[in-house]
Amino acid sequence: MRVHAIAPGRVNLIGDHTDYLGGLALPMAIDRATEVLGERGGDHVVLRSAELEGEVRLPVDAPLDTMLSLVGADHWGRYVAGVVAELRPTTGFEGALRSTVPVGSGLSSSAALEVAIALALGHDGTTRSLAELCQRAEQSASGVPCGIMDQLTSAAGIAGHALLMDFGHDTITPVPVPDDLDIVVVHSGESRTLAGSAYATRRAECERAESLIGPLRSAALADLDGLTDPLLRRRAHHVITENQRVRTFAEALRARRAVEAGRLMVESHASLRDDFEVSTPTLDALVARLAATPGVHGARLTGAGFGGCVVAVTEPGALDLGWRVLPSEGARLLDASQPSDQVAGGGGFAEPSS
Ligand code: GLA
């Protein structure tokens, strides 16, 4: 059976380091995506990439550790192994993948890869179960105890909309992105190499704060009095204020109050820099430069931090750098009999050679 699956990357407009605490975020799927095209059958998953090195060849029934040692450290095949181990497809797959999501930039290239592969290998549950499966795959492939935002955005994207996610109540509310706003992503030039261990440390610090004052998603600023450790106070202060900023930002976006939305983005960046300490001097300088540019409403780091990308909300055409991204549809199967040139960029699709 011939299959063609596509899954987008994402950018988060506001609400970072809140998903694994049952908080709020407002990401959107973007018009950069990963595609998988091939044939189901056999007892191995065999994939080649148009852009990335190497071929991945994994027995569908091998233990995860065996698959991970077959692909080696830092290889994109780890994410394939993670999905195969979680999905345990009844048949194999042979095909090719290509992607227009830049790797290591904080636009969730790994989530797009996992979601596209899970669909290609035959996942047939709900959007949420697809995202949960891919979140587990990401955690086992990377060792990072990530939340579900990236995989859920890739799976659930809606054209023209950002997604107001409430991770405590498992709800997604679409919020239209006004046509007269540009969403622009600018790479800082720093790839996110330290993200893994620092991410786990931040998560553990928040969980320590929660063991002292209860769930941060429902905490108020007054609850910070229960934290004597200044570091835990700062971490908790970020989470409590960030959740509130997401709510206010979503209202501002709905009401087309772009200046207010931009101000909230700048406040969010300051909170990630000072309270959560996941920014870098390069990201700070880039945000300051963008925010001071005429026509830019606001800018902030997006995703985990420690390098990667900044997102800016601007008047149309205000920035002539970075990539303008459009709020896009989520992952889906395409008609595999149609030509495979549906995604911009990415060059030719490398068909399997055997
Ligand atoms: C990474 C994780 C997400 C989320 C963000 C920070 O992208 O994969 O789950 O925690 O960082 O908001």
Boltz pocket constraint, residues with backbone or C-beta under 6 A from the ligand:
constraints:
  - pocket:
      binder: B
      contacts: [[A, 15], [A, 16], [A, 17], [A, 18], [A, 19], [A, 20], [A, 146], [A, 147], [A, 148], [A, 149], [A, 150], [A, 303], [A, 304], [A, 305]]
      max_distance: 6.0
